Amino acid sequence: MTRPLAIVTGGARGIGRACVEALAEAGFDVMVADLVANPPDGLSPAIETYGAAFAYHACDIADLAAHQPLVDAALQKFGRIDCLVNNAGVGAVARGDLLDLKPENFDRVLSINLRGTVFLSQAVAKAMLATPTDHAKSIVTVTSISAEAASPERPDYCISKAGLSMWVKNLALRLAAEGIGVFEVRPGIIRTDMTAGVSAKYDALIESGLVPAKRWGEAADVGQAVAALASGKFAFAAGSVVNVDGALSVPRL
């Protein structure tokens, strides 16, 4: 039997790479879409260890004209798209007083995190509907605890993730009857390049009890959640939000 095909945006490193490896281990072939021209050393062998076919496509999801070539490349090589993992994103260009937020910084974050992801999801969903397969189909979007928890020093990032969360809800409603499971995964404080610059801050917060699990989240924690949702075993939970945050988002007294 052919393996299902997953596209992972921003899959060259961090949470995206963890998703790629978890999906390959779970039985998927994988196409990584990322900004860098070539895949990092070791990525392809790591995927092929699990018997997965691997492909790489360099593109910027903020460029809407790059979406259809990505879809076409996946269909040409694999003949199908069974899963899209919307992981690519950027943090705030500059943290600071929200009254000093610059329009160009706001536009950059929204163009990647929200606008690019929305219209790539649209293009992939159309391709999924046009090329039915026997595999479960899913679109899994990685947002953030910041979709709900405000951070006044980086409102552009929070707004982008909150908007993306609402997109996921609408997409889930549109595709539920088509048998495409749409899910949102919200990481909490995860050890990645994006959080490296504020690691001392979060070390202190975790030590003081902010995260009930009493540890940083790891990229692999998110990857395993994404692979589970892509498996089709949670198909009737379409539209669900999965918090991967060590219970950080649970309200408490």
Number of C-alpha atoms within 10 A of each C-alpha: 4 10 17 25 27 29 29 26 29 27 27 24 17 19 24 27 22 22 30 34 25 23 30 26 19 18 17 28 26 31 25 26 25 22 16 13 11 11 19 10 9 8 18 18 12 16 23 16 12 17 15 23 17 22 18 22 21 17 21 19 27 22 14 19 12 15 21 14 13 23 20 15 15 22 16 10 11 20 12 21 27 26 30 25 27 26 24 25 24 16 16 20 16 14 16 13 11 13 9 10 18 12 9 10 15 19 13 18 24 25 20 20 27 23 20 23 26 21 16 24 21 14 16 22 21 12 18 22 15 10 12 13 14 9 16 17 28 27 28 26 27 25 28 25 20 19 19 14 11 14 14 14 17 20 20 27 28 25 21 27 25 20 18 24 24 13 17 24 17 13 22 24 15 12 18 16 9 12 16 25 29 29 28 28 25 23 26 22 22 24 18 15 12 14 14 12 10 10 17 11 11 20 15 11 13 18 12 11 12 17 21 15 13 16 18 17 19 19 19 20 18 25 22 20 19 25 25 14 25 28 20 18 11 13 20 12 15 24 20 18 19 16 20 23 25 19 14 20 18 10 6 5 2
